[in-house]
Amino acid sequence: MNIIHHLRAVLALTLIAVNTLILAIPLYLLTLVKLAIRREGLQVTLSRWLVRIAELWMSVNNTVIALISRPRFHVEGTESLRYDDWYLATSNHQSWADILIMQKVFNRRVPILKFFLKQELLKVPVLGHAWWALDFPFMKRHTREEIEKNPSLKGKDLETTRKACEKFAYFPTSVMNFFEGTRFTPAKHDQQQSPYKYLLKPKAGGTAFTLGAMGGKLKTLLDVTIIYPKDAPRSLNAFLGGAIRDIQVVVQIRDIPAWTAEGDYENDPAFRARFQQWISELWAEKDALLQARLDT
């Protein structure tokens, strides 16, 4: 990256921050109204309006990035997307820029992407309470050690998440889950001894947890592959600064097998093995796609 890239990144981040602060005002005010009026029908209407504010926020961010960062997107597979359907979305994960790219590709084409967030992220200034207002599910996962000390905690994670997901039934929602659980780096790849060339090992348990919590509501998977130029930097600053120019985004729309929401991943070894096999096959196909695009 050169000095121009750094200056562009600072300008883009500044404008995104200003956009966030401005639109947080109507979002917070509408949230106060939602808290004050408890009628279910009006609650759903207000939730839709809150989503519209979030979509406007993403649209403004996309405009900022288009004008300042000027990436060139080459997108495939989005022709049959629907705004009135429920989706589980996943992607290979290489950079914080991945989230901005997915917001660019999917904003107003599918329901807003909602992430399962750690409870600690509620403390993030401005955004933490915005995520809460938008009904992003906050989770407190209990470790095995905590459950051994207090057996009554077993199953609480799933119970809490299912309760948070009840709101998703009122109108279509997209749930985002990075299967790898963390960003790809060569060091992490080597440490894992990953069998894939361009991917880390997927964590099937989190996906099973999500599908189980949604109770079969999610029937379609948006399988996204983000392909940066092979030798390009992967940082958020590089993306916002315009150091990454050509970005390929391949979207494969897949049916989610009904059985994936019906088993007990933690306690049923046969179901767990079947689920892991399903995820492994998806990941092998994704790695083959990355190799085909990057190794030619």
C-alpha positions as CSV (number, residue, x, y, z in Angstrom):
1,M,0.0,0.0,0.0
2,N,1.2,3.5,-0.8
3,I,0.3,6.9,0.9
4,I,-2.7,7.4,-1.5
5,H,-4.1,4.0,-0.4
6,H,-3.7,5.0,3.3
7,L,-5.4,8.4,2.8
8,R,-8.3,6.8,0.9
9,A,-8.8,4.3,3.7
10,V,-8.8,7.0,6.3
11,L,-11.4,9.1,4.3
12,A,-13.6,6.1,3.7
13,L,-13.5,5.0,7.4
14,T,-14.3,8.6,8.4
15,L,-17.3,8.8,6.1
16,I,-18.6,5.4,7.2
17,A,-18.2,6.5,10.9
18,V,-20.2,9.7,10.2
19,N,-22.9,7.7,8.4
20,T,-23.1,5.4,11.4
21,L,-23.5,8.2,13.9
22,I,-26.1,10.1,11.8
23,L,-28.3,7.0,11.2
24,A,-27.9,5.8,14.7
25,I,-30.1,8.7,15.8
26,P,-33.4,7.6,14.0
27,L,-32.6,4.0,14.8
28,Y,-32.3,4.6,18.5
29,L,-35.4,6.8,18.5
30,L,-37.4,4.2,16.7
31,T,-36.1,1.6,19.1
32,L,-37.4,3.6,22.1
33,V,-40.8,3.7,20.4
34,K,-40.7,-0.1,20.0
35,L,-39.8,-0.5,23.6
36,A,-42.7,1.7,24.7
37,I,-45.4,0.1,22.5
38,R,-45.8,-3.6,23.1
39,R,-48.5,-4.5,20.6
40,E,-47.2,-7.4,18.5
41,G,-48.4,-6.1,15.1
42,L,-46.8,-2.7,15.7
43,Q,-43.6,-4.4,17.0
44,V,-43.2,-6.2,13.7
45,T,-43.9,-3.0,11.7
46,L,-41.3,-1.1,13.7
47,S,-38.8,-4.0,13.2
48,R,-39.2,-3.7,9.5
49,W,-38.6,0.1,9.7
50,L,-35.4,-0.5,11.7
51,V,-34.2,-2.9,9.0
52,R,-34.9,-0.2,6.4
53,I,-32.6,2.2,8.3
54,A,-29.9,-0.5,8.4
55,E,-30.3,-1.1,4.6
56,L,-29.9,2.7,4.1
57,W,-26.7,2.6,6.2
58,M,-25.3,-0.2,4.0
59,S,-26.3,1.6,0.8
60,V,-24.5,4.8,1.9
61,N,-21.4,2.8,2.9
62,N,-21.5,1.1,-0.5
63,T,-21.6,4.5,-2.2
64,V,-18.7,5.7,-0.2
65,I,-16.7,2.6,-1.1
66,A,-17.6,2.9,-4.8
67,L,-16.5,6.5,-4.9
68,I,-13.3,6.3,-2.8
69,S,-12.1,2.7,-2.8
70,R,-13.3,1.9,-6.3
71,P,-13.1,-1.9,-6.3
72,R,-14.3,-3.8,-9.3
73,F,-16.7,-6.6,-8.4
74,H,-17.2,-9.6,-10.6
75,V,-20.3,-11.3,-9.1
76,E,-21.8,-14.6,-10.2
77,G,-24.9,-16.5,-9.2
78,T,-27.2,-13.9,-7.7
79,E,-29.9,-13.9,-10.4
80,S,-32.5,-15.9,-8.4
81,L,-32.1,-14.3,-5.0
82,R,-35.3,-13.4,-3.3
83,Y,-36.0,-10.6,-0.7
84,D,-38.9,-12.6,0.7
85,D,-37.2,-15.8,1.7
86,W,-35.1,-17.1,4.7
87,Y,-31.4,-17.9,4.1
88,L,-28.4,-19.3,5.9
89,A,-25.3,-17.6,4.4
90,T,-21.7,-18.5,4.7
91,S,-18.4,-17.5,3.1
92,N,-14.7,-18.2,3.2
93,H,-13.2,-15.7,5.6
94,Q,-10.0,-13.9,4.8
95,S,-10.5,-10.2,5.9
96,W,-12.9,-7.9,7.8
97,A,-13.6,-6.6,4.3
98,D,-15.5,-9.8,3.6
99,I,-18.5,-8.4,5.6
100,L,-18.5,-5.1,3.6
101,I,-18.3,-7.1,0.4
102,M,-21.3,-9.4,1.3
103,Q,-23.3,-6.3,2.3
104,K,-22.5,-4.8,-1.1
105,V,-23.6,-8.0,-2.9
106,F,-26.7,-8.8,-0.9
107,N,-28.1,-5.5,0.4
108,R,-31.8,-5.3,-0.6
109,R,-31.5,-8.5,-2.6
110,V,-32.0,-10.8,0.3
111,P,-33.2,-10.0,3.9
112,I,-30.5,-8.2,6.0
113,L,-27.7,-10.5,7.1
114,K,-27.8,-11.1,10.8
115,F,-24.9,-12.6,12.7
116,F,-24.8,-14.6,15.9
117,L,-22.8,-12.3,18.2
118,K,-21.0,-12.8,21.4
119,Q,-22.7,-11.2,24.3
120,E,-19.6,-9.1,25.0
121,L,-20.1,-7.2,21.6
122,L,-23.1,-5.5,23.1
123,K,-20.6,-3.1,24.7
124,V,-19.2,-1.9,21.3
125,P,-19.9,1.8,21.1
126,V,-22.9,2.7,18.9
127,L,-22.9,-0.5,16.9
128,G,-23.5,-2.8,19.9
129,H,-26.9,-1.3,20.7
130,A,-27.7,-1.0,17.0
131,W,-27.2,-4.7,16.6
132,W,-29.5,-5.3,19.6
133,A,-32.1,-3.0,18.2
134,L,-32.0,-4.9,14.9
135,D,-32.7,-8.2,16.8
136,F,-29.2,-9.7,16.2
137,P,-29.0,-12.7,18.5
138,F,-26.5,-12.3,21.3
139,M,-25.1,-15.5,22.7
140,K,-23.3,-16.6,25.8
141,R,-21.7,-19.9,25.1
142,H,-20.9,-22.1,28.1
143,T,-17.6,-23.9,28.1
144,R,-17.4,-27.6,28.9
145,E,-15.7,-26.8,32.1
146,E,-18.6,-24.5,33.2
147,I,-21.1,-27.2,32.4
148,E,-19.2,-29.8,34.4
149,K,-19.2,-27.5,37.4
150,N,-22.9,-26.6,36.9
151,P,-24.8,-29.3,34.9
152,S,-27.9,-27.2,34.8
153,L,-26.2,-25.0,32.2
154,K,-26.3,-27.9,29.7
155,G,-28.6,-27.0,26.8
156,K,-29.0,-23.4,27.9
157,D,-27.0,-22.1,24.9
158,L,-29.5,-23.7,22.4
159,E,-32.5,-22.7,24.5
160,T,-31.3,-19.0,24.7
161,T,-30.6,-18.9,20.9
162,R,-33.9,-20.5,20.0
163,K,-35.7,-17.8,22.0
164,A,-33.7,-15.1,20.2
165,C,-34.6,-16.7,16.9
166,E,-38.3,-16.6,17.6
167,K,-38.3,-13.1,16.2
168,F,-37.0,-14.3,12.9
169,A,-40.3,-16.1,12.2
170,Y,-42.2,-12.9,11.8
171,F,-40.6,-11.9,8.5
172,P,-37.8,-13.2,6.3
173,T,-34.3,-13.1,7.6
174,S,-30.8,-14.1,6.5
175,V,-28.5,-15.7,9.2
176,M,-24.8,-15.3,8.5
177,N,-22.3,-17.8,9.9
178,F,-18.6,-18.0,8.8
179,F,-18.1,-21.8,8.9
180,E,-14.3,-21.4,9.5
181,G,-15.0,-19.4,12.7
182,T,-12.0,-17.1,12.1
183,R,-10.0,-15.4,9.3
184,F,-7.7,-17.4,7.2
185,T,-3.9,-16.9,7.7
186,P,-1.1,-19.1,6.5
187,A,-0.1,-19.6,10.2
188,K,-3.6,-20.8,11.2
189,H,-3.6,-23.0,8.1
190,D,-0.4,-24.6,9.1
191,Q,-1.3,-25.0,12.7
192,Q,-4.5,-26.7,11.8
193,Q,-2.8,-28.9,9.2
194,S,-5.9,-28.1,7.1
195,P,-6.6,-30.5,4.3
196,Y,-7.7,-27.6,2.1
197,K,-5.3,-25.4,0.2
198,Y,-7.1,-22.1,0.6
199,L,-9.4,-22.7,3.5
200,L,-9.3,-23.5,7.2
201,K,-11.2,-26.5,8.6
202,P,-14.9,-25.7,8.9
203,K,-16.5,-25.9,12.4
204,A,-19.6,-28.0,11.8
205,G,-20.8,-27.6,15.4
206,G,-21.6,-23.9,15.1
207,T,-23.6,-24.6,11.9
208,A,-25.5,-27.4,13.4
209,F,-26.2,-25.2,16.4
210,T,-27.6,-22.5,14.1
211,L,-29.8,-24.8,12.1
212,G,-31.1,-26.5,15.2
213,A,-31.9,-23.2,16.9
214,M,-33.9,-22.1,13.8
215,G,-36.0,-25.2,14.0
216,G,-36.0,-26.0,10.2
217,K,-36.9,-22.5,9.1
218,L,-33.7,-22.2,7.1
219,K,-34.0,-24.2,3.9
220,T,-31.6,-22.4,1.6
221,L,-27.8,-21.9,1.9
222,L,-26.1,-19.0,0.2
223,D,-22.7,-20.5,-0.3
224,V,-20.4,-17.5,-1.0
225,T,-16.8,-17.7,-2.2
226,I,-14.9,-14.4,-2.1
227,I,-11.8,-14.5,-4.3
228,Y,-9.2,-11.7,-3.9
229,P,-6.3,-11.4,-6.4
230,K,-3.7,-13.9,-5.3
231,D,-1.0,-11.5,-4.3
232,A,-3.2,-8.7,-3.0
233,P,-3.2,-7.6,0.6
234,R,-6.2,-8.8,2.7
235,S,-6.6,-6.1,5.3
236,L,-9.7,-3.8,5.7
237,N,-7.5,-0.8,5.1
238,A,-6.2,-2.3,1.8
239,F,-9.8,-2.8,0.6
240,L,-11.0,0.7,1.7
241,G,-7.8,2.3,0.3
242,G,-8.3,0.8,-3.1
243,A,-5.2,-1.5,-3.0
244,I,-7.5,-4.5,-3.9
245,R,-9.1,-3.8,-7.3
246,D,-10.7,-6.9,-8.8
247,I,-12.8,-9.1,-6.4
248,Q,-14.7,-12.1,-7.6
249,V,-17.8,-13.2,-5.6
250,V,-19.3,-16.5,-6.5
251,V,-22.7,-17.3,-5.0
252,Q,-24.0,-20.9,-5.1
253,I,-27.6,-21.4,-3.9
254,R,-28.0,-24.8,-2.3
255,D,-30.9,-26.6,-0.6
256,I,-30.3,-27.3,3.1
257,P,-31.2,-31.0,3.8
258,A,-34.1,-31.2,6.2
259,W,-32.3,-33.7,8.4
260,T,-29.7,-31.1,9.4
261,A,-32.1,-29.4,11.8
262,E,-33.5,-32.6,13.3
263,G,-30.6,-34.2,15.1
264,D,-28.6,-33.8,18.3
265,Y,-25.1,-32.8,17.2
266,E,-23.6,-32.9,20.7
267,N,-25.0,-36.3,21.8
268,D,-25.6,-38.3,18.7
269,P,-22.3,-39.5,17.1
270,A,-24.0,-40.8,13.9
271,F,-25.7,-37.5,13.3
272,R,-22.5,-35.6,14.1
273,A,-20.5,-37.7,11.6
274,R,-23.2,-37.2,8.9
275,F,-23.3,-33.5,9.5
276,Q,-19.5,-33.2,9.4
277,Q,-19.5,-35.1,6.1
278,W,-22.0,-32.7,4.6
279,I,-20.0,-29.7,5.6
280,S,-16.7,-31.3,4.4
281,E,-18.1,-31.9,1.0
282,L,-19.2,-28.3,0.7
283,W,-15.7,-27.1,1.8
284,A,-13.9,-29.5,-0.6
285,E,-16.0,-28.1,-3.5
286,K,-15.2,-24.5,-2.4
287,D,-11.5,-25.2,-2.2
288,A,-11.6,-26.7,-5.7
289,L,-13.2,-23.5,-6.9
290,L,-10.6,-21.4,-5.3
291,Q,-7.8,-23.5,-6.8
292,A,-9.4,-23.3,-10.3
293,R,-9.5,-19.5,-10.1
294,L,-6.2,-18.8,-8.3
295,D,-3.9,-21.5,-9.7
296,T,-4.4,-20.9,-13.4
